[in-house]
């Protein structure tokens, strides 16, 4: 399957940081609304 790509994504710190900031921007406002 895509285990290599997934492994690269998980170990890529800048991309991980980007991903989590995106998640914060999307989900935190929703949580605050509720």
PDB file of N, CA, C, O and CB in Angstrom:
ATOM      1  N   UNK A   1       0.831  -1.204   0.000  1.00  0.00           N
ATOM      2  CA  UNK A   1       0.000   0.000   0.000  1.00  0.00           C
ATOM      3  C   UNK A   1       0.877   1.272   0.000  1.00  0.00           C
ATOM      4  O   UNK A   1       1.911   1.320  -0.667  1.00  0.00           O
ATOM      5  CB  UNK A   1      -0.946  -0.003   1.231  1.00  0.00           C
ATOM      6  N   UNK A   2       0.446   2.294   0.757  1.00  0.00           N
ATOM      7  CA  UNK A   2       1.140   3.580   0.736  1.00  0.00           C
ATOM      8  C   UNK A   2       1.955   3.812   2.009  1.00  0.00           C
ATOM      9  O   UNK A   2       2.109   4.952   2.447  1.00  0.00           O
ATOM     10  CB  UNK A   2       0.135   4.710   0.552  1.00  0.00           C
ATOM     11  N   UNK A   3       2.472   2.745   2.600  1.00  0.00           N
ATOM     12  CA  UNK A   3       3.162   2.863   3.893  1.00  0.00           C
ATOM     13  C   UNK A   3       4.368   3.797   3.819  1.00  0.00           C
ATOM     14  O   UNK A   3       4.649   4.523   4.773  1.00  0.00           O
ATOM     15  CB  UNK A   3       3.610   1.487   4.376  1.00  0.00           C
ATOM     16  N   UNK A   4       5.089   3.784   2.681  1.00  0.00           N
ATOM     17  CA  UNK A   4       6.235   4.676   2.533  1.00  0.00           C
ATOM     18  C   UNK A   4       5.827   6.135   2.583  1.00  0.00           C
ATOM     19  O   UNK A   4       6.435   6.930   3.300  1.00  0.00           O
ATOM     20  CB  UNK A   4       6.954   4.393   1.235  1.00  0.00           C
ATOM     21  N   UNK A   5       4.792   6.491   1.820  1.00  0.00           N
ATOM     22  CA  UNK A   5       4.316   7.875   1.814  1.00  0.00           C
ATOM     23  C   UNK A   5       3.846   8.295   3.193  1.00  0.00           C
ATOM     24  O   UNK A   5       4.152   9.395   3.654  1.00  0.00           O
ATOM     25  CB  UNK A   5       3.186   8.049   0.802  1.00  0.00           C
ATOM     26  N   UNK A   6       3.097   7.410   3.855  1.00  0.00           N
ATOM     27  CA  UNK A   6       2.589   7.700   5.202  1.00  0.00           C
ATOM     28  C   UNK A   6       3.741   7.916   6.168  1.00  0.00           C
ATOM     29  O   UNK A   6       3.720   8.840   6.981  1.00  0.00           O
ATOM     30  CB  UNK A   6       1.685   6.558   5.704  1.00  0.00           C
ATOM     31  N   UNK A   7       4.751   7.051   6.069  1.00  0.00           N
ATOM     32  CA  UNK A   7       5.918   7.162   6.949  1.00  0.00           C
ATOM     33  C   UNK A   7       6.615   8.508   6.742  1.00  0.00           C
ATOM     34  O   UNK A   7       7.031   9.153   7.704  1.00  0.00           O
ATOM     35  CB  UNK A   7       6.907   6.000   6.692  1.00  0.00           C
ATOM     36  N   UNK A   8       6.740   8.926   5.474  1.00  0.00           N
ATOM     37  CA  UNK A   8       7.368  10.206   5.154  1.00  0.00           C
ATOM     38  C   UNK A   8       6.539  11.356   5.730  1.00  0.00           C
ATOM     39  O   UNK A   8       7.088  12.306   6.288  1.00  0.00           O
ATOM     40  CB  UNK A   8       7.527  10.367   3.621  1.00  0.00           C
ATOM     41  N   UNK A   9       5.229  11.264   5.591  1.00  0.00           N
ATOM     42  CA  UNK A   9       4.352  12.316   6.117  1.00  0.00           C
ATOM     43  C   UNK A   9       4.464  12.429   7.629  1.00  0.00           C
ATOM     44  O   UNK A   9       4.518  13.528   8.181  1.00  0.00           O
ATOM     45  CB  UNK A   9       2.901  12.046   5.725  1.00  0.00           C
ATOM     46  N   UNK A  10       4.498  11.272   8.294  1.00  0.00           N
ATOM     47  CA  UNK A  10       4.558  11.261   9.763  1.00  0.00           C
ATOM     48  C   UNK A  10       5.893  11.814  10.262  1.00  0.00           C
ATOM     49  O   UNK A  10       5.936  12.515  11.273  1.00  0.00           O
ATOM     50  CB  UNK A  10       4.348   9.830  10.299  1.00  0.00           C
ATOM     51  N   UNK A  11       6.977  11.502   9.558  1.00  0.00           N
ATOM     52  CA  UNK A  11       8.302  11.912  10.024  1.00  0.00           C
ATOM     53  C   UNK A  11       8.689  13.305   9.535  1.00  0.00           C
ATOM     54  O   UNK A  11       9.727  13.831   9.938  1.00  0.00           O
ATOM     55  CB  UNK A  11       9.340  10.909   9.568  1.00  0.00           C
ATOM     56  N   UNK A  12       7.872  13.910   8.675  1.00  0.00           N
ATOM     57  CA  UNK A  12       8.161  15.252   8.173  1.00  0.00           C
ATOM     58  C   UNK A  12       7.659  16.298   9.151  1.00  0.00           C
ATOM     59  O   UNK A  12       6.472  16.623   9.166  1.00  0.00           O
ATOM     60  CB  UNK A  12       7.525  15.466   6.790  1.00  0.00           C
ATOM     61  N   UNK A  13       8.563  16.829   9.971  1.00  0.00           N
ATOM     62  CA  UNK A  13       8.177  17.753  11.039  1.00  0.00           C
ATOM     63  C   UNK A  13       7.509  19.034  10.525  1.00  0.00           C
ATOM     64  O   UNK A  13       6.454  19.399  11.045  1.00  0.00           O
ATOM     65  CB  UNK A  13       9.392  18.117  11.853  1.00  0.00           C
ATOM     66  N   UNK A  14       8.070  19.736   9.529  1.00  0.00           N
ATOM     67  CA  UNK A  14       7.424  20.956   9.034  1.00  0.00           C
ATOM     68  C   UNK A  14       6.017  20.677   8.511  1.00  0.00           C
ATOM     69  O   UNK A  14       5.095  21.459   8.744  1.00  0.00           O
ATOM     70  CB  UNK A  14       8.269  21.589   7.930  1.00  0.00           C
ATOM     71  N   UNK A  15       5.861  19.573   7.814  1.00  0.00           N
ATOM     72  CA  UNK A  15       4.557  19.227   7.277  1.00  0.00           C
ATOM     73  C   UNK A  15       3.589  18.872   8.401  1.00  0.00           C
ATOM     74  O   UNK A  15       2.404  19.198   8.338  1.00  0.00           O
ATOM     75  CB  UNK A  15       4.678  18.066   6.289  1.00  0.00           C
ATOM     76  N   UNK A  16       4.104  18.203   9.429  1.00  0.00           N
ATOM     77  CA  UNK A  16       3.283  17.855  10.590  1.00  0.00           C
ATOM     78  C   UNK A  16       2.801  19.120  11.294  1.00  0.00           C
ATOM     79  O   UNK A  16       1.639  19.222  11.688  1.00  0.00           O
ATOM     80  CB  UNK A  16       4.076  16.963  11.572  1.00  0.00           C
ATOM     81  N   UNK A  17       3.711  20.081  11.446  1.00  0.00           N
ATOM     82  CA  UNK A  17       3.379  21.361  12.070  1.00  0.00           C
ATOM     83  C   UNK A  17       2.291  22.068  11.262  1.00  0.00           C
ATOM     84  O   UNK A  17       1.321  22.584  11.818  1.00  0.00           O
ATOM     85  CB  UNK A  17       4.638  22.258  12.187  1.00  0.00           C
ATOM     86  N   UNK A  18       2.468  22.080   9.955  1.00  0.00           N
ATOM     87  CA  UNK A  18       1.496  22.673   9.039  1.00  0.00           C
ATOM     88  C   UNK A  18       0.140  21.996   9.187  1.00  0.00           C
ATOM     89  O   UNK A  18      -0.896  22.659   9.240  1.00  0.00           O
ATOM     90  CB  UNK A  18       1.988  22.569   7.586  1.00  0.00           C
ATOM     91  N   UNK A  19       0.160  20.662   9.254  1.00  0.00           N
ATOM     92  CA  UNK A  19      -1.062  19.872   9.371  1.00  0.00           C
ATOM     93  C   UNK A  19      -1.809  20.201  10.659  1.00  0.00           C
ATOM     94  O   UNK A  19      -3.026  20.385  10.648  1.00  0.00           O
ATOM     95  CB  UNK A  19      -0.737  18.380   9.319  1.00  0.00           C
ATOM     96  N   UNK A  20      -1.073  20.273  11.771  1.00  0.00           N
ATOM     97  CA  UNK A  20      -1.717  20.524  13.056  1.00  0.00           C
ATOM     98  C   UNK A  20      -2.248  21.948  13.159  1.00  0.00           C
ATOM     99  O   UNK A  20      -3.295  22.173  13.765  1.00  0.00           O
ATOM    100  CB  UNK A  20      -0.745  20.254  14.187  1.00  0.00           C
ATOM    101  N   UNK A  21      -1.534  22.917  12.573  1.00  0.00           N
ATOM    102  CA  UNK A  21      -2.034  24.292  12.577  1.00  0.00           C
ATOM    103  C   UNK A  21      -3.313  24.384  11.746  1.00  0.00           C
ATOM    104  O   UNK A  21      -4.235  25.122  12.092  1.00  0.00           O
ATOM    105  CB  UNK A  21      -0.961  25.269  12.032  1.00  0.00           C
ATOM    106  N   UNK A  22      -3.359  23.630  10.653  1.00  0.00           N
ATOM    107  CA  UNK A  22      -4.568  23.572   9.837  1.00  0.00           C
ATOM    108  C   UNK A  22      -5.720  22.968  10.626  1.00  0.00           C
ATOM    109  O   UNK A  22      -6.840  23.479  10.595  1.00  0.00           O
ATOM    110  CB  UNK A  22      -4.317  22.761   8.559  1.00  0.00           C
ATOM    111  N   UNK A  23      -5.441  21.876  11.336  1.00  0.00           N
ATOM    112  CA  UNK A  23      -6.457  21.241  12.171  1.00  0.00           C
ATOM    113  C   UNK A  23      -6.969  22.206  13.247  1.00  0.00           C
ATOM    114  O   UNK A  23      -8.171  22.282  13.503  1.00  0.00           O
ATOM    115  CB  UNK A  23      -5.888  19.972  12.825  1.00  0.00           C
ATOM    116  N   UNK A  24      -6.042  22.940  13.871  1.00  0.00           N
ATOM    117  CA  UNK A  24      -6.425  23.928  14.888  1.00  0.00           C
ATOM    118  C   UNK A  24      -7.347  24.982  14.293  1.00  0.00           C
ATOM    119  O   UNK A  24      -8.364  25.342  14.888  1.00  0.00           O
ATOM    120  CB  UNK A  24      -5.178  24.598  15.491  1.00  0.00           C
ATOM    121  N   UNK A  25      -6.979  25.476  13.108  1.00  0.00           N
ATOM    122  CA  UNK A  25      -7.781  26.515  12.459  1.00  0.00           C
ATOM    123  C   UNK A  25      -9.169  26.022  12.094  1.00  0.00           C
ATOM    124  O   UNK A  25     -10.126  26.795  12.122  1.00  0.00           O
ATOM    125  CB  UNK A  25      -7.079  27.018  11.218  1.00  0.00           C
ATOM    126  N   UNK A  26      -9.292  24.740  11.750  1.00  0.00           N
ATOM    127  CA  UNK A  26     -10.583  24.186  11.339  1.00  0.00           C
ATOM    128  C   UNK A  26     -11.416  23.754  12.539  1.00  0.00           C
ATOM    129  O   UNK A  26     -12.594  24.099  12.629  1.00  0.00           O
ATOM    130  CB  UNK A  26     -10.376  23.004  10.400  1.00  0.00           C
ATOM    131  N   UNK A  27     -10.825  23.008  13.456  1.00  0.00           N
ATOM    132  CA  UNK A  27     -11.618  22.336  14.491  1.00  0.00           C
ATOM    133  C   UNK A  27     -11.780  23.130  15.782  1.00  0.00           C
ATOM    134  O   UNK A  27     -12.826  23.045  16.425  1.00  0.00           O
ATOM    135  CB  UNK A  27     -10.997  21.026  14.811  1.00  0.00           C
ATOM    136  N   UNK A  28     -10.761  23.905  16.176  1.00  0.00           N
ATOM    137  CA  UNK A  28     -10.888  24.667  17.419  1.00  0.00           C
ATOM    138  C   UNK A  28     -12.041  25.669  17.389  1.00  0.00           C
ATOM    139  O   UNK A  28     -12.800  25.728  18.357  1.00  0.00           O
ATOM    140  CB  UNK A  28      -9.597  25.396  17.704  1.00  0.00           C
ATOM    141  N   UNK A  29     -12.212  26.464  16.323  1.00  0.00           N
ATOM    142  CA  UNK A  29     -13.375  27.364  16.263  1.00  0.00           C
ATOM    143  C   UNK A  29     -14.702  26.612  16.377  1.00  0.00           C
ATOM    144  O   UNK A  29     -15.643  27.106  16.997  1.00  0.00           O
ATOM    145  CB  UNK A  29     -13.352  28.159  14.961  1.00  0.00           C
ATOM    146  N   UNK A  30     -14.779  25.436  15.789  1.00  0.00           N
ATOM    147  CA  UNK A  30     -15.999  24.622  15.870  1.00  0.00           C
ATOM    148  C   UNK A  30     -16.263  24.178  17.303  1.00  0.00           C
ATOM    149  O   UNK A  30     -17.401  24.197  17.772  1.00  0.00           O
ATOM    150  CB  UNK A  30     -15.891  23.392  14.950  1.00  0.00           C
ATOM    151  N   UNK A  31     -15.192  23.776  17.996  1.00  0.00           N
ATOM    152  CA  UNK A  31     -15.329  23.348  19.390  1.00  0.00           C
ATOM    153  C   UNK A  31     -15.758  24.514  20.280  1.00  0.00           C
ATOM    154  O   UNK A  31     -16.562  24.350  21.198  1.00  0.00           O
ATOM    155  CB  UNK A  31     -14.005  22.752  19.901  1.00  0.00           C
ATOM    156  N   UNK A  32     -15.209  25.686  19.991  1.00  0.00           N
ATOM    157  CA  UNK A  32     -15.546  26.875  20.784  1.00  0.00           C
ATOM    158  C   UNK A  32     -17.015  27.261  20.566  1.00  0.00           C
ATOM    159  O   UNK A  32     -17.701  27.677  21.499  1.00  0.00           O
ATOM    160  CB  UNK A  32     -14.613  28.062  20.409  1.00  0.00           C
ATOM    161  N   UNK A  33     -17.484  27.117  19.326  1.00  0.00           N
ATOM    162  CA  UNK A  33     -18.881  27.435  19.014  1.00  0.00           C
ATOM    163  C   UNK A  33     -19.847  26.584  19.826  1.00  0.00           C
ATOM    164  O   UNK A  33     -20.854  27.081  20.332  1.00  0.00           O
ATOM    165  CB  UNK A  33     -19.147  27.239  17.526  1.00  0.00           C
ATOM    166  N   UNK A  34     -19.533  25.303  19.944  1.00  0.00           N
ATOM    167  CA  UNK A  34     -20.420  24.368  20.655  1.00  0.00           C
ATOM    168  C   UNK A  34     -20.262  24.517  22.160  1.00  0.00           C
ATOM    169  O   UNK A  34     -20.925  23.816  22.923  1.00  0.00           O
ATOM    170  CB  UNK A  34     -20.128  22.912  20.236  1.00  0.00           C
TER     171      UNK A  34
END
